[in-house]
Amino acid sequence: METKTYQAAVVKRYTSNPSDYTISKFPYPTIEPNQVEVSVHAASLNPIDYKRAKGLLRVLQSETLPLKLGYDVAGTITKVGAGVTQFEVGDKVYGRVKQENVGTIAEVVAVDADALAKIPEKVPFNVAAGVGLAGLTAKQVLDSLGLDETKSLFVPAGMGGVGMFAIMLAKQHYNAKEIITTVSSEKVDRAKELGATRVIDYTKEDYTEVLKNEVDVAFDTVGDLNISKVVKPGGSVISVALLPEGNELVKLKKEVGDVNTLGKVRLEAVRRVADLVNWYNNRGFKAKNVSYRTFIMHPNGKELEEIFNPLLASEKIKPVIANVYPFTIEGVQKAFAEAIDGHAAGKIIINVKD
């Protein structure tokens, strides 16, 4: 009997070259009782995808080449595990899969059911695919910052994947007092349309001078320590772009499974280095009495269902789609080339099937 196979986007060696990305065949996945099988319609790209392809996550986990790629998914459930009660075959779902389920740029993927939510009626697969990682990151960070109607928010790179969700959520969910961002000249109007109340053109002005000591909380999406200059004393900054704190790495490691061959010794060394780096990074913030910490998002289907679905259904938030590429070798290579370039205005989508 011939083994049933499916196709998935992969890299066969650690690489930073988009031309090394390709598509390979794999045996069909088997699902665990807590999982569902999803026939993928669309997947979106995030920086973690090409960073992982470069080998930057090797310190945390053992992975076997070739690496299947993709964390965000939108598709239709084709099988349901025995322990899953919230979904049935035929449901249209979306989400950011867990590390052990990575590989959503594919024809099919097995996913832990608790990472998924049903797609609201009339929301296209391509739109839903762009929500998971970026949307949840923005929501979880803004929660941690305590954003509300009394506070002003600064988030740089407002037309990046995470930045645009931070702006939309700050307006539509948190009702922030002021929402400030930076973009290039051609993106100013679009950032305002998303909900930014003040947009700084970084090609013309230095945001650290314009906003000096003016902002209540800041969300660092680009890894710029100078962001400390814009926050008022007593304010807060959370970064998703700098090396996470040691304890965050340890928590992440528990989620992704056993460490690689160097085991606990290597993890402890990484934790200590991370804590040292964060101590160094934190100096400027402490000098101003500004709280600073890093953050790692966690997949959460319940948050997608309860927070994002009403906003998506009402079109109060809608991810900006920069480009959509076909699920071909050329399409995958072009999509990752644009992602690596880092100047896309919105989400990059790979359309696996209509």
C-alpha positions as CSV (number, residue, x, y, z in Angstrom):
1,M,0.0,0.0,0.0
2,E,1.4,3.4,-1.0
3,T,2.1,5.8,1.8
4,K,-0.1,8.9,1.6
5,T,2.0,12.1,1.5
6,Y,1.6,15.9,1.6
7,Q,3.8,18.8,0.7
8,A,5.4,21.3,3.1
9,A,7.7,24.3,2.8
10,V,11.2,23.5,4.2
11,V,14.8,24.4,4.5
12,K,17.2,21.4,4.2
13,R,20.0,23.2,5.9
14,Y,20.3,26.3,8.1
15,T,20.4,29.3,5.8
16,S,19.7,33.0,5.4
17,N,19.3,32.7,1.6
18,P,15.7,32.7,0.3
19,S,16.7,30.6,-2.7
20,D,17.4,27.7,-0.3
21,Y,13.8,27.4,0.7
22,T,11.9,24.6,-1.1
23,I,8.9,22.3,-0.9
24,S,9.3,18.6,0.1
25,K,6.9,15.6,0.6
26,F,6.2,14.0,4.0
27,P,4.1,11.1,5.2
28,Y,0.6,12.3,6.3
29,P,0.6,13.3,10.0
30,T,-1.2,11.2,12.6
31,I,-3.2,13.2,15.2
32,E,-3.1,12.8,19.0
33,P,-6.4,12.7,21.0
34,N,-6.0,16.5,21.8
35,Q,-5.3,17.4,18.2
36,V,-7.1,18.1,14.9
37,E,-5.9,17.7,11.3
38,V,-6.2,20.9,9.4
39,S,-6.3,21.1,5.6
40,V,-4.4,24.4,5.1
41,H,-5.8,27.2,3.0
42,A,-3.4,29.9,4.0
43,A,-0.4,30.6,6.2
44,S,1.4,33.8,7.1
45,L,5.0,34.6,7.6
46,N,6.6,36.0,10.8
47,P,10.2,36.9,11.7
48,I,10.5,33.8,13.8
49,D,10.2,31.7,10.6
50,Y,13.3,33.0,8.9
51,K,15.2,33.3,12.2
52,R,14.5,29.6,12.8
53,A,15.6,28.8,9.3
54,K,18.9,30.5,10.1
55,G,19.4,28.3,13.1
56,L,18.8,30.9,15.8
57,L,16.6,28.6,17.9
58,R,19.0,25.7,18.0
59,V,20.2,26.7,21.4
60,L,16.8,26.0,22.8
61,Q,15.8,22.8,21.1
62,S,16.9,19.9,19.0
63,E,15.4,19.9,15.5
64,T,15.9,17.5,12.6
65,L,16.6,18.8,9.2
66,P,14.7,19.5,6.9
67,L,12.8,22.1,9.0
68,K,9.1,22.5,8.2
69,L,8.2,26.1,8.4
70,G,5.3,28.2,9.5
71,Y,3.4,29.0,12.8
72,D,0.2,30.8,11.6
73,V,-2.5,28.8,9.9
74,A,-6.0,29.1,8.5
75,G,-7.8,26.1,7.1
76,T,-10.5,23.5,7.4
77,I,-10.6,20.6,9.9
78,T,-10.5,17.2,8.2
79,K,-10.0,15.0,11.3
80,V,-10.7,15.4,15.0
81,G,-8.9,13.7,17.9
82,A,-10.9,11.6,20.3
83,G,-10.4,14.1,23.1
84,V,-11.5,17.2,21.2
85,T,-15.0,18.4,21.8
86,Q,-15.0,22.1,20.7
87,F,-14.5,21.3,16.9
88,E,-15.8,19.0,14.3
89,V,-14.9,18.0,10.8
90,G,-15.6,20.9,8.4
91,D,-15.0,23.7,10.9
92,K,-13.0,26.6,9.5
93,V,-10.2,27.5,12.0
94,Y,-7.2,29.7,12.5
95,G,-4.4,30.2,15.0
96,R,-0.8,30.2,15.9
97,V,0.3,26.7,16.4
98,K,2.6,25.5,19.2
99,Q,6.3,24.8,18.7
100,E,5.8,21.0,18.4
101,N,3.2,21.6,15.6
102,V,5.3,23.9,13.6
103,G,5.0,23.5,9.8
104,T,1.8,25.3,8.7
105,I,3.2,26.3,5.2
106,A,1.9,23.0,4.0
107,E,-1.0,21.2,2.6
108,V,-2.0,19.7,6.0
109,V,-0.9,20.1,9.6
110,A,-1.7,18.4,12.9
111,V,-2.5,21.0,15.6
112,D,-3.3,21.0,19.3
113,A,-6.9,22.0,19.3
114,D,-6.5,24.5,22.2
115,A,-4.4,26.7,19.9
116,L,-7.2,27.2,17.4
117,A,-10.4,29.2,17.1
118,K,-13.2,29.1,14.6
119,I,-13.0,31.7,11.8
120,P,-15.9,34.1,12.0
121,E,-18.3,34.0,9.1
122,K,-17.3,36.0,6.1
123,V,-13.7,36.4,7.2
124,P,-11.5,35.1,4.4
125,F,-8.8,32.5,5.0
126,N,-6.1,34.9,3.9
127,V,-7.2,37.4,6.5
128,A,-7.5,34.9,9.3
129,A,-4.1,33.5,8.6
130,G,-2.5,36.8,9.3
131,V,-3.9,37.1,12.9
132,G,-2.4,34.4,15.1
133,L,1.2,35.2,16.1
134,A,1.2,38.9,15.5
135,G,-2.3,39.5,17.0
136,L,-1.7,37.4,20.1
137,T,1.7,39.0,20.7
138,A,0.2,42.4,20.6
139,K,-2.8,41.5,22.8
140,Q,-0.7,39.7,25.5
141,V,1.9,42.5,25.6
142,L,-0.7,45.3,25.9
143,D,-2.4,43.3,28.7
144,S,1.0,43.1,30.5
145,L,1.5,46.8,30.0
146,G,-1.8,47.5,31.7
147,L,-2.9,49.7,28.8
148,D,-6.3,51.4,29.3
149,E,-8.1,54.7,28.5
150,T,-5.8,56.6,30.9
151,K,-2.5,55.7,29.3
152,S,-0.7,56.7,26.1
153,L,1.1,54.0,24.1
154,F,4.2,54.2,21.8
155,V,4.8,51.3,19.4
156,P,7.4,51.7,16.7
157,A,7.1,50.2,13.2
158,G,3.4,50.6,13.2
159,M,2.9,48.9,9.8
160,G,4.8,45.8,10.8
161,G,2.9,42.7,11.6
162,V,2.9,43.1,15.4
163,G,2.8,46.9,15.3
164,M,-0.4,47.2,13.2
165,F,-2.2,44.8,15.6
166,A,-1.0,46.8,18.6
167,I,-2.4,50.0,17.0
168,M,-5.7,48.4,16.1
169,L,-6.2,46.7,19.5
170,A,-5.1,49.9,21.4
171,K,-7.9,51.7,19.7
172,Q,-10.6,49.2,19.4
173,H,-10.1,47.0,22.5
174,Y,-8.2,49.1,25.1
175,N,-9.4,52.6,24.1
176,A,-5.9,54.0,24.8
177,K,-5.7,57.8,25.5
178,E,-3.1,58.2,22.7
179,I,-1.5,55.8,20.2
180,I,1.8,56.9,18.7
181,T,3.9,55.1,16.1
182,T,6.7,55.5,13.6
183,V,6.6,54.6,9.9
184,S,8.2,55.8,6.7
185,S,6.7,58.6,4.7
186,E,4.6,56.5,2.3
187,K,2.9,54.7,5.2
188,V,1.9,57.6,7.4
189,D,-1.7,57.8,6.2
190,R,-2.2,54.1,6.4
191,A,-1.0,54.1,10.1
192,K,-3.6,56.8,10.9
193,E,-6.3,54.7,9.3
194,L,-5.4,51.8,11.6
195,G,-6.0,54.0,14.6
196,A,-2.7,55.8,15.4
197,T,-3.5,59.3,16.8
198,R,0.1,60.5,16.1
199,V,2.4,59.2,13.5
200,I,6.1,60.1,13.3
201,D,7.9,59.8,10.0
202,Y,11.2,58.3,11.0
203,T,12.8,59.4,7.8
204,K,12.3,63.1,8.8
205,E,12.3,63.1,12.6
206,D,14.0,61.3,15.6
207,Y,11.3,59.9,17.7
208,T,13.4,60.0,20.8
209,E,13.6,63.8,20.5
210,V,10.0,64.3,19.5
211,L,8.6,62.2,22.3
212,K,11.1,62.7,25.1
213,N,9.6,61.7,28.5
214,E,6.1,61.9,27.0
215,V,4.7,58.3,26.9
216,D,3.1,56.2,29.6
217,V,3.9,52.8,28.2
218,A,5.9,51.6,25.2
219,F,5.9,48.3,23.2
220,D,9.3,47.7,21.7
221,T,8.9,45.7,18.5
222,V,12.2,46.5,16.9
223,G,14.9,46.1,19.6
224,D,15.8,49.7,20.2
225,L,17.0,50.5,23.7
226,N,16.6,54.2,23.0
227,I,12.9,53.7,23.5
228,S,13.6,54.4,27.2
229,K,14.0,58.1,26.3
230,V,10.3,58.5,25.4
231,V,8.8,56.9,28.5
232,K,7.9,59.0,31.5
233,P,9.5,58.1,34.9
234,G,7.4,55.4,36.4
235,G,6.3,54.1,33.0
236,S,6.8,50.7,31.5
237,V,8.4,49.1,28.4
238,I,8.0,45.6,27.2
239,S,10.2,44.2,24.3
240,V,9.5,41.3,22.0
241,A,12.6,42.0,19.9
242,L,15.4,41.7,22.4
243,L,16.9,38.5,24.0
244,P,14.3,37.2,26.5
245,E,15.1,37.0,30.2
246,G,16.5,33.7,31.4
247,N,13.4,32.6,33.2
248,E,11.3,33.3,30.0
249,L,13.7,31.1,28.0
250,V,13.4,28.3,30.6
251,K,9.6,28.5,30.4
252,L,9.7,28.4,26.6
253,K,12.0,25.4,26.8
254,K,9.5,23.5,28.9
255,E,7.0,24.1,26.2
256,V,9.1,22.9,23.3
257,G,10.5,19.7,24.9
258,D,13.8,18.2,25.7
259,V,16.9,20.3,25.2
260,N,19.5,19.2,22.6
261,T,22.5,17.1,23.4
262,L,24.2,19.6,25.7
263,G,21.0,19.4,27.9
264,K,20.6,21.2,31.1
265,V,24.1,22.5,31.2
266,R,23.6,24.4,28.0
267,L,20.2,25.7,29.0
268,E,21.6,27.0,32.3
269,A,24.5,28.7,30.4
270,V,22.0,30.4,28.0
271,R,19.8,31.5,30.9
272,R,22.8,33.2,32.6
273,V,23.9,34.9,29.4
274,A,20.3,36.1,28.8
275,D,20.1,37.5,32.3
276,L,23.4,39.2,31.9
277,V,22.3,40.8,28.6
278,N,19.0,41.9,30.2
279,W,20.9,43.4,33.2
280,Y,23.0,45.4,30.8
281,N,20.0,46.5,28.7
282,N,18.0,47.4,31.8
283,R,20.5,50.1,33.0
284,G,19.1,53.0,31.1
285,F,15.5,52.1,32.1
286,K,16.4,51.8,35.8
287,A,18.1,55.2,35.7
288,K,14.8,56.7,34.7
289,N,12.7,54.5,37.1
290,V,11.1,52.9,34.0
291,S,10.1,49.2,34.2
292,Y,11.6,47.1,31.4
293,R,11.2,43.5,30.6
294,T,11.0,41.1,27.6
295,F,8.1,38.9,26.6
296,I,7.4,35.7,24.7
297,M,3.9,35.1,23.4
298,H,2.0,31.9,24.0
299,P,-0.6,30.3,21.6
300,N,-4.1,30.7,22.9
301,G,-7.2,29.7,21.0
302,K,-9.5,31.0,23.7
303,E,-8.1,34.5,23.4
304,L,-8.6,34.4,19.6
305,E,-12.2,33.3,20.1
306,E,-13.1,35.8,22.8
307,I,-11.1,38.9,21.9
308,F,-10.3,38.7,18.2
309,N,-13.4,37.0,16.7
310,P,-15.8,39.8,17.6
311,L,-13.4,42.4,16.3
312,L,-12.8,40.5,13.1
313,A,-16.5,39.8,12.5
314,S,-17.3,43.5,12.9
315,E,-14.2,44.5,10.8
316,K,-13.0,46.7,13.7
317,I,-9.7,45.1,13.1
318,K,-8.4,43.7,9.9
319,P,-4.8,42.8,9.2
320,V,-3.2,44.6,6.3
321,I,-2.0,42.2,3.7
322,A,1.2,43.2,2.1
323,N,1.3,40.4,-0.5
324,V,-0.1,37.0,-1.2
325,Y,2.2,34.3,-2.8
326,P,1.3,30.9,-4.2
327,F,2.3,27.7,-2.6
328,T,5.1,26.9,-5.1
329,I,8.8,26.8,-4.7
330,E,9.1,30.2,-6.4
331,G,6.3,31.6,-4.4
332,V,7.8,30.4,-1.1
333,Q,11.2,31.9,-2.0
334,K,9.7,35.2,-3.0
335,A,7.6,35.4,0.1
336,F,10.6,34.8,2.4
337,A,12.8,37.2,0.4
338,E,10.2,39.9,1.1
339,A,9.9,38.9,4.8
340,I,13.7,38.9,5.3
341,D,14.0,42.3,3.6
342,G,11.8,43.6,6.5
343,H,10.0,46.5,4.7
344,A,6.6,44.9,4.0
345,A,3.6,47.0,4.9
346,G,1.6,44.4,6.6
347,K,1.4,40.6,6.6
348,I,2.9,38.3,4.0
349,I,0.6,35.4,3.1
350,I,1.1,32.1,1.3
351,N,-2.1,30.9,-0.3
352,V,-1.9,27.1,-0.1
353,K,-5.3,26.5,-1.7
354,D,-8.5,28.5,-2.4
